[in-house]
Amino acid sequence: MNRRTRFDTRPLLPQDDVPQGSGSGRPTFTAGSLPPSRSRVFSQSSLDPNEDPVSGLDRVSSINNIQAMARRNERRRWHMQHQSAERPRAGSVHDRILSEKYESLDYEIIDNELYRTEETSSDHQKQLFRLSLNRWVVCFLIGIVTGVVAAFIDILVYYSAQVKFHVVLNNLINICDKSKLKESGCAWVVLSAWAIYNCILVGIGAALVLFVSPVAAGSGIPQIKCFLNGVQIPGVVRLKTLFAKAIGVSCSVAGGLAAGKEGPMIHSGAVIAAGISQGRCLTFPIDFNVFRYFRNDREKRDFVSAGAAAGVAAAFGAPIGGVLFSLEEGASFWNQASTWRMFFSAMISSFTVSSLLSVFYGQSGMLSWNGLANFGVFENNSYNIWEIPFFLLIGVLGGVFGAFFNYLNVHLTKFRKHYVRTTFQKFFECILVAVTSAFVGFITLFLVDDCQPMGVDPNLTEATKLWCPKGKYSAVANLFFQNPEESVKSLFHSPFNAFHPTTLLIFAVEYFLLTLWTFGLNVSSGVFIPTLLTGAAWGRLVGVMAERMFPSLTGIDPGKYALAGAAAQLGGVARMTISLTAIIVEATKDITFGLPIMLVLMITKFVGDLFNEGLYDSHIEIAEIPFLDWNAPKLCRNILAKKIMRRDVVALEPIENVSRLVDILLTTRHHGFPIVDRISEPSPGSLFPNYGHLKGLLLRSQLFVILRKRHFTHDYDGRHPVEGAKPVALSDFSDSYPRYEVPISRLNLSTTDLKCYVDLRPFLHQSPHRVPLNASLGSIFTLFRGLGLRFLCAVDDENRLRGFITRKDIARFKERRVKKQYLVSEVYISHYAD
């Protein structure tokens, strides 16, 4: 008996007569109802128990159970051999893995009949106008809320500093004076109270990350960068993540860690953008019934770009720098309309935070307030041509120090990944770093005697006067015992003799190591301000040494070199150029230093790239995320689609049995299913089914909505809908977003329902992107990167489906350089969550 497959492209006719069948609920066809060669042999079960549900083949009478079992075992052996070939050798220096747990965003619009019908509706023109207006409204709200959150974080840190410096510290000093304790005894009392206070705050921040939202750890920039690249990071834009981020970073900074609140503001702005654009909250089931059209991955990702820009603008008072940062480091697609909206959100965010903080600090209406990081204004903003070599030297040092920082932090992160695994270990490490940070500051204060006259720096507190003679203050305390932003400002604008060279050197080394240890902890913390502070310290040291080596030269101001060093250190770590230049120029309110900063950052990036990647890219790789760079790997023209694609495709036919759809949803995790006109048995020597011509593409999320709406019929021709069947509209998909998938048991499908049929043609993407089998990796990479694709079909010359390509299939080809030669290696895709 020959294999016969279903091939029916006739429209479903709404007729009332139920076809006569055998009593099983399945239709019978009379002679002539279908072409004889296209008649269908129906299985009596949802899927052949002796065949893989992926194949989609019905029971074939000519193949007995033993033959089916042999074919299934052969397919399993092929999978095992394929996976073992991909697995890297243990101990390899270049072991790199991609995790299978990360899925892609559906950035591409599904071009189906529902969209085409909507475009012909009478009120579609009004809807287009409302959509355009609502996009600007959403961006306005993003700017407002991001500015409010930034001001909230800054106020929390301010009050915590007041408690630490003025309540705890001053009271302890008064107690020491009244008790007449010796200097060493009082020092231990103050140090113990200082460390305990820091541990309490850091413990709160760690608990929020470990127990509320693990994805809130760190700055969040790598995660947002991946999200904008098209990768779905679980929980990255949830409300609980925003809560853990805002409270956690306040505790981290106030707890004395080498951390900044500017980096996490980028993540916070992204979360705010994702939430506002959806018009509802899933954590608390509240739906405002607004912005329903934006409930899809494409719109959400564009708004997240605006939120990231608003976060940078709120942090540094740099709206232009925020837009450039979002485009340089985050967004994968440069869209002119989106760029304008990003700039609008950044402008509103900067305006909001400046307005709120000016009121809070008693200077109402002062809109020139510089966000969370106020670096002040340089009085001496001139520089000479003979200073250019010093700036270039700072650029080289920044590249070397940044690459060294990344190298050490990457190895420390890998160590944490393998050995710091339990919740207790992670929490204990956070507390250990908090205690160490407190002890380092006090020990340095005792060992380094750098007391300066009061008149040298007027911005003093009781903490900065510790253990110095009356009328003097400690320069070491002025760096350690105030907020990092204020320390950066001191290094930029303090007089020439405000810091001894030994103090600058020791502080730069210690803060470099503390920042290295802190970044990657399970607390919310940024690396922007700590690296700026480290670079400002050794940059100022370069300025001091230049003045001592060349006393005859005029115009040397250590503050200028501190600025250049800060830019070089951050540029060497993050490898930012254009956006960092704009951020520093806007934060300092002086474009005069634009040229030296650009020179420094260009040299820094060039030198750093000789050694390794930027910090964020390195952490993305450690997290095993299938991130797509701007360009395809070199030497990729000979890697063709027939090598890249997966052959074990899960395909559907235009009209499918409900039971098969349910079995596929239960037995696979695939999110895209090609639609072909027929599925036939494998050719001789092949392990996989023979698929027909490609007709379209259907998403997993669409199948759940279709089944939930009971959009199926009793008969194959679609004449008799089931009881309770409902029409499916575009709004059903947006209302179910993003939690399309539900347990199959909640669909309440009966045995009779499983015997029904679904016409998938109105919902399928009728023009999915496809490539021939001889397409190169470079061409395929360009399509994925430029169009934001999630799937790509590989077809032969006759448009027959031969394979399927996903993001992971192309992300596994990695470029590396060995002995001055470029190589393309294929990494292993891990099926484990770790």
N, C-alpha and C positions, 0 to 999 in steps of 0.2 A: 504494500500500500504506500503510495507516494505521500510525501508531506504536503499539506495544503494550508495556506495562510489566508488571513483576513485581508481583504482589499475592498473597501467600500467608501467612496467619496461622495455618496449621495447626501443631500441635506436631510435632516431629520424632519419628518412630516408629522404635524400634530393631528393624528387620526384617533378616532375613538375606539376602533375595533381592536381588541386584543388578539394577537395571533394565536392560532391553535398550536399547542405544543404538547409535549409528552407529560405535562403535569409537573415538571420540575421548575417551571417559571422561565425556561429558556425558549427562544423562538425556534420554529422550524421553517425552513425555506422550501418553497415549491420549486419545481423545475422552471428555470428561466428567471427566477427572482434574482439570482446572482450568476455571473459567468461561471460555467462549469469548472474552469481551472482556478477559480478564486473561492470556491466553497470553503467553509470553515469547519474544522473538526474541533468540537468543544470538549474541554476537559470536564470531568465530573467533580473536580476539586478546584480550589482557588489557585493553587500552584501544584505542579507535579512534585510529590514528596521526594522523588528520586532525582530531581534536577535543581540546580541553583536558581533561586528566584531572580537573580540578576539577569539571567539569559532571556527571560520573558517567553520562553517556548512553551507551548501547550503540549500535552501528552501526544506522542507520536506512536501510533500503533505498531509500526515496523521495528521499533527499538525496544527490546525487552529490558527488564530491570537490571540484568547483569551488565548489558552494554551501557546503560545510563550510569550505573555506578562506576564503571571503568572510566567513562568520560569525565565524571565528576572528580574522581581521584586524580586523573591526569591534570585537570585544571588546578586542583589544590597543589600538586607538585610544582606546577609552573609558577604559581604565586609564591611558594616558599623559595624556589630558586631565584625568582626575580628580586625578592626582598633581601635574601642573603647576598646577592651580587651588589645591591645598593649599600649594604651596611659597611661603614668604614672599618678599617682594621683598628683594633684596640691599640692605644698608645700612639696613634699617628699625631704628628705635630699639627696637621691641618684638619683635625676632626671638626666638622661643623654639621649641625643637625637642624632640620626644620621640624617643628612640632605640627602634628596633624590636628591639634585641638583648635587652631585658629582658622576661622572661616572668613570669606571675603564679603564685602558689601555689594549689594545689588545696585550699582550706580547707573547701569544702563536702563533706559526706559523700555518696558515691554510693549512693542508695537503690535497690538492685537485689535480685534474687532471692537472691544469695549472702548478703547481710546478713540477709534475712528468714529464710532457712533456718538461719543460725547462731543467731538468736534463739530458735528452737524447739528447739534441742539440749538434751539433758538436763543438761549441766554448765554451761549459760549463766549460771546464778545464781552459781555459784562463780567463774566467770570475771569477772563484774562486781565481785565483792568483791576479787579479786586485782588487777584494774585500779585500783580505788580505792586500795588499799594501795600498789601500786607507784608511783602518782603521788606519794604522800608520800615514798616511799623515794627516788625520783629527785630530788625537791626537796631532800631532806636531803643527798644526795651532791653536788648542785650547790653548795649552801652550803659544804660541807667543801672541795671542790676549788677553788672560787673563792677562799676564804680562804687556802688554801695557795699558790696562784699569786700572790695579792697580797703575801703575806709574802715569797715568793721574789723578786719584783720589788723590794720595799723593801730587802731584804738585799743584792741586787746593787748597787743605787744607793748604799747605805751603804758597802760595801767599795770601790766605785769612788771615792767621795768621800774615803775614808781614803787611798787610793793617791795621789789628786791633791793633796789638801791637806797631808798629813803626810809622804808619802814624796817625791814629786816636788818640791813647793814648798819644804819645809823643807831638803831636801838642797841645792837650788839656792841658797837663801839662805845656807846654811853655806859652800858653795863660793865665793859672792861675798865673804863675810866673810874667808875664808882667802886668797883671791886678791887681796883689797883692791881690788876693782873699784870704780869710781866709781858713784854712784847711778844715773846714766843707763845705763851699761853693764850693770849688774846687772839693771836693769829690762828691757832688751831680751833678756837671757838668759832671765829668768823668763817674759816674755811669749811668746817663741818656743817654749819647752818647754810652756807652758800651751796654746798654740794647737795644737801638734802632737798633744798628748795628746787634746784635744777632737776634732781632725779624725780621729784613729784611731777613736775611739768612734762618732762620727757616721757615718764611712765604713762601719763594720760595720752600723749600723742602716739606712743607705741601701741597702747591698748586700742585706740580708735582704728589704727591700721590693721592690727592683727585680728580684731574681733568684729569690726564693723565693715571695713572695706579695704582688703589687701591691695587693691589696685591704686589706692591713694598714696602708697609709699613713693618716696622720691619726689622729683619735681613734676613728673607726669608728662614731660615734654616728649620722651621717646614713645609713650603710648599714644599721645595725640598725633604725633608725626605718623605713626602707623595707621591710625584711624583715617587721617586725611589721605594716606596712600592707598586706602581701600581695604584695610584689614579690620575685621570686627574683633575688638579686644573686649572680653566679657566684663561688664560692669564699669567700663571706663567713663561713661557719661551718665551715671546714675545719681540720683539726689543724695543718697547716703555717701557717695564718693565726695560730693561737694561738701557735705557736713564734716566728714573726716578730714578733708583737705584743709578747710578754712580753720577749724579748731586746732587740728594737728600741727599745722605750720606755725600758728601762733605760739603753741606750747614749745615747739622745737626751737624757735628763735629766742623766745623768752627764757627757755631752759639752758641757754648758754652754749648750744651746739654750734659748730661751724656751718651754719645753714642760713639761707636767705628766704625771704617770703616772696621774692619777685618771680622765680621760676614757677612755683605752684600757682601763681595767679594766672598763668597761661592755661593750665589745666582747669582751673576754676572757671575761667571765662568760657572755655569749650563746653564744660558741663552746663553752664547757664544757657548757652546758646542752644544746645541740644534740647534742654527742657522747655525753654520758652517757645521754640519753633514747633513743638508738638501740641501745644495748647492743652496739655493735660499732664497729670502726674500718675505714674504707675505704682510708685511706692505707697502713696496714699491714693486710693482709687478716686481721683477727682478729675472730671473731664469738663473743661470750660466750653467745649464745642466750638472752638475757634481754631483756625489754621489747620483744618483737617486735611487739606490738600498737601501740606508739607510733611505728612506722616509717611515718609519713605526714606530710604538710605541716601538718595541723590540730594534731596533738599536738606536733609539733616547735615550731611557732610559739608555742604556749602555754608550753612550757618555756623558750623563748628569752626570753619576758617575765620569767620568774622569774630567769633568769640575768642579765639586765640589772639587775634590782633588787638581786641579790646583789652585782653589781659595784660599784654605788653604795654599798651598805652597807659593803663592804670598803674602798673608797677613803676614805670620810669617817666611818666608824663611825656611819652613819645609816640604820638599817633602815627606819624610817618614810619618810624622805626617798627611799630607794631605791624603795619601792613607789609613792610618789606620782610620782617621776620616770618610772618605767616606764609608769604610766597616763597621765601628762600629755604626755610627749614621745614615748613609744614605742607602747604597745599601742593597737590600733584598736578593741578590743572589751572592754568592762567586764563581766567575769564574776566573780560573787561567790566561787565556788569557786576560781577561778584566783587571785583577789586574796589569799585566805587562804594559798594555797600560795606565792605570791610573797613574802608577809610571812614565812612560815616559812623560806624559802631565805635571805632577807635577814638574818633573825635569826641563823641558823646561820653564815652567812658572817661577820657582824660578830663573833660569838663566837670563831670560829676564828682570824681574823686578830689579834684582841686577845690571845688566848691565846698564839699563836706569837711575836708581837712582844714581849710582856711577858717571855717566857722569853729571847728573844734579847738584849734590852736589860737583862737582869739584874733584872727586877722580876716574877718569876714569880707568876702568879695575879692580876695586876692587870688585871681585865677592863674597866676604864674607859678602856683605851687607845683612842685615836681613829683607828683604821684607819691609812691611809697619810698622812693629813693631820691632824696634831695642832696645832690652833690655840690650845691653852691655855685657861685660864679667866680671865675678867675679874674683877678685884678690885672695881672700881668699876662696878657695873651699874645705877646710877640715872641717870635723865634727867628733865628738867623740860619743862613744856609750852612754854616759850619756845624750846626747842631744836627743836620740830617744824618751824618754817620752814627751819631749816638742813638738816634731813633731807629736806624737800621739794625744796630747792635741789639737794641731792646727787642726788635722783631725776631731776630735769630734766637735770642734767649727765650722769648715767649714760645716759639715753636718747639724748642728743645724741652723746656720745662712742661709745656702742655702735653707733648708726646710722652714724656716720662710719667706724668700724672695719669694719663690714660692707660699706659702699660701697667702700672701698679694697681690701679683701680680695677682694671679688667681681671687681673689675676686674683685680686681680693674678692671680687664678685663671684668668680668661679669657685673659689674656696668656700664662700658662704653657700653657694648652691649645693655643694656636695656635703658639707660638714655642719652647717648651721641650718638645721632642717625643722626641728621641733619648735613649737610656739614658745616654750620656756627658753630655749637657746636664743631665739630671736629677741625676746623681751630682755633677757639678761644682757645681751650685747648692747642694746640701746642704753640700758642703765650704766653699763661699764664705760661707754663712750662719754656719757654725761658726767660721770665722776672724774674720768681722766681729763676732760676738758676743763673742769673746775680746778683740778690739782695743777695742771700745766700752767694756767694763768697765775696762780698763787706762787708756785715754785719759781716761775720766771720773775715775778715781782720781788721775791726775796733775793734771788741770785744776781739780778741785773740792777745795778745802782744807777738809775738815770733820772734823778730828780732835777726838775727844771724850775726856774723862777715863775711865780704866778702870772706875771705880766705877759709871758710868752704865749700862752693859750688861754683866752678868757672863758672858753666853754668847759668849765670844770664842775665836777660833782664831788661829794664826800668820798666816793670810792676812789677817785683818781688822786686823792690827797693821802691815801693810806701809806703809813710807814715812811713818810718823808718829813724833813724838818719843817717847822712852821714857816709859811711864806713860800713853800715849794710844792710841786705836785709830781707824781710819778708818770713819766711818759709811757712806761709799760702798762700801767693801769689805764691810761688813756686809750690804749689800743684794745686791751682785753675786756675791760669792765664797762663797756657801753655797747649799744646796738651796733652791729657791723656797718650799717649805713653811715652812722656817725663817725666810726673809725676811718672809713674811706674818705669822708669829708675832711677829717683832720689831716690825713696824709696829703690830700690835695692842696689844702689852704693854710696849713700851719707855717710859721716862719722857718727860715733856713735851719736854725739851730734848735728846733723843737724836739728832734729825735737824734739820739746818738747813733752812729753807723752800726755799732754792735747791737743795739736794740732792734734796729730794722732787720738786720740779718737773722737774729735769733727768732724774732717774731715771724718773719717770712717762712723760715724752715718749719717752725712749730705749727703755724696755721696751715701750711701746705699739707703737713701730715694729718692734722685734725680734719681738714676738708676731705682728704683722701679716705680717711676712715669713716667719716660721716656719710658721704654720698654712697647710697646703696643700703643704708640701714632701713629698718622697717618703721620709719617715721616719715612724715611729710616734710620735705626739705628741698631747697633749691641750691644750685651750685653757682648761680650768677654772682651774687654778692661775695661769697667766700673767695672765689677766684679773683674777683676784682680787688678785694682787700689784699690777698696774697701778692698779686702783681703790683699793686700800688706800693707795697712795702719794699719789694726789691727794686722796683722802678725808681722810687725815691732814693734808694741807696745808690743806684747808678748815677743819679743826678748829683748826689753829695760827693761821690768819688770823682766825677768829672770836674766838679768845681775845685776839688783839692789837687787834682792832677794838672789842671790848666787854670791856675788862679788868675792869669792875665786876661782870660776870656771874660767878656761881659755878657750879662743877660741870662745866665744860668739860674733857673728857678727849679728847685727839686719837685715842686708841685706839678710842673709840666711833665717831668719824667715819671712821676707817680701815675699820672693819667695815661701816658703811653704804656707803662708797665702793666697797668690794670687792663687796658685793651688787649695787650699782647698775651697776657695769661689767660683771659677768657677766650680770646680767639684761638689760642693754641689748644685749649681743651675742647671747645665746641666747634671750632673751624668755621666760625661765622665771619663774614666780611662786610657785605653791603649793609645788612640790617644792623650789625653792631656799630658800624660807623654812624648810621643815622641815630641810633639809640643814644650813643655817647654825646653826639653833637646836640641833640635835643635835651638830654638830661643836664648838660652843662650850660645850655643856652648860649653857646659860642661856636660859630662855624669856623672860626679862625684856625682851630686845630684839626679841621677836616683833612687837610693834606697829610700831615704827619701821621694821623691815625690811620688813614688809608694805606700809607706806605708800610706802617708797622703791621697791619693786619694782613696785607698781601704777602709780606715776607714770612710772617708767622704761619700762615696757612701753607705756603710752599714748603717751609722747613718741616712743619709737623706732618704733612702728607708723605714725606719721605720715610717716616717711621711707622705710622699706623693711621687708623681712621679716627674720626671725631668720637667724643665720649658717647653721644647719643646713638650713633650708628653702631658702636661697639656693644652697647647694652641691648640694642635691638637684636643683634646677632646672638648674644648670649641667651636672650629670651626665646630663641628659635622661631622668630616670627618671619613669615614669608614676605619680606619687604622687597619691593622693586625699586632699584636705583633709577636715576635719571636716564642712564644709558645701558644698553645691553652689554653683556661681557664681550671683550675683544676676542677675536678668533672664533666667532660663533656662526659663520656662514655655512660651515659644513655640518652643522647640527640641524637636522631636518625634522619636520613635523612627525614623520613616521617613527622617529626615535623618541620624541618628546611626549607624544600622546599616550593615553591609556587606551588599551584595546578592550578591556572588560567594561564596556559601556552598558549602562542601564537605560534602555530605550523604551519608548512607549509607542503605541499606535494611535491614530486620531480618535478612535472609539475604543475605550478600554473597559474591561470588567472591573467592578468595584473591588472584588476580592483580590485581584492582582495588585491593584493600587494599594490596598491596605497591607498586603504582604510585603510590597516593596518599601513602604514607609516603615514597617516594623523591622525589616532585615537589612536595610541600608541606611547610611547617613548622607547619601548624596543630596545635593541641593538643586541640581539641574538635570533635566531629563530630555534628551533629544526626542523629537517626534518623527517617526519614519513611516512610510506607507506600508511596510511589511517587515515582519521578523520571521526569518526562515532558519532551518537547521544549519549547523556549521558545515562548511565545505570539507571535503576529505583532507585530513591533516591539520585542520584548524580546531582550536579549542573554544572559539567564541562564535556566537550566532552570526548569521549572515543578515546584515541590515540592508533595508532598501533605501529609497531616495529620501533625503532629509527634507522634512516639511516644516519644521519649526522647533521651538524649545519651550519647555514648561518648567516652572520653578516648584520646589517642594512646598513653599508657602502657599502657592496657588492651589495645590492639591488639597491642603488642609481646609482652605476656605470653601472649595467646591464640595468637599465631603460634609463639612459642617452645615452648609446650606442645603444638603440633600439634593443636589442638582444632578439627579440621575433618573433613568427610566427603566421600566421592567423589560423592555424589548430592545434589541440591538439597533433598530431603526429609529428609536426615540419617539415613538408615537404615544407612549403611555407613561407619563411621569409617575413617580412613586408618591405615596401619600405624604404630605408635608413638604414637598419640593418647593423651593423658593428660587426666584431669579437671582442671579449674581450680578452685582453692579461694582463699579470701581470703588465706591465708598466702602464696600465690604472689606476690601483689601486694606484700605487705609485705617479702618476702624480696628482691624485685627493686628496692625503693626505695633510693635515689632514682635509680639509674642503670638505668632501664627500657630506654632506647634503646640498641640495639646495631647494628652494621652489618648490613644485610640479608643480606649474604653469609654471615654467621655463623649465620643461621637454617637454612641447608642445605636450602632448598626446591628440590625438583626440578620438572621440567616438569609432571609429573603432579600434584604438589602445587598448582601454580598453577591447575590446572583444578578444584580442589575448592571447597567452599563452607563458610562459617562461619555458624553461627546466633548472632547477637549478642544475642538477646533476654534470656538469663539475666544478662548483664553490664551492660546499659545502665541508665542512671539514668532510672527510669520516670516521675519527676515533676520534670523540670527547670523552673527558673523561667523564666517567659515574660511578655511584656508585649504589649499591643496596639500597633498602628502609631501610634496617637495619644497614647501615653504621653509625658509631658514629660521633659526632661533631669533636672529636680529629682527626680521619682519614680524614675527609673532610677538616678540617683546614690545615692539613699537605699538602694535595694536592694543595690547593689554595696558601699557603705560599711558598711551595717549587718549584712549577712549574709556578707560576705567572699567575694562571688561572683567567679568567673573568667569565666563565660560567661552570656549572657542571650539567649534566643531571642525574636525578634519575629514575631508571628503575626497573621493577619487574623481577622475575626470568626468564621470557620469553623475556626480552629485550623490553618490551613495555614501552613507555614513561609514567611516572606517575607524574613527577614534574620537576621543574627547580630551581637551586640554584645559587645565585649570591653572590658577595662580601658582600653586605649589609645584606644578609640573615644570614651569619655567623658572621659578625662584630657586629651584634646587641646583641650577647651573651657576656656579660661582667662579668669579675671576680671581686669580691670585698670581703673584709674581715670584718666581723662584730663579735665583741666579741671573737676574736681569732679563728673564724671559717670561712672557705672559702665558699662563695656562688656564684652561677652563676645566674645573673639576665638578663632579656630580656628587652632591651631598645626600645623606640618608634622611628620609622622612620618618620621624619617630611616631609610633602609634601610642606612645605613653604620654601622660600629662606632665611628667617631670622633665 
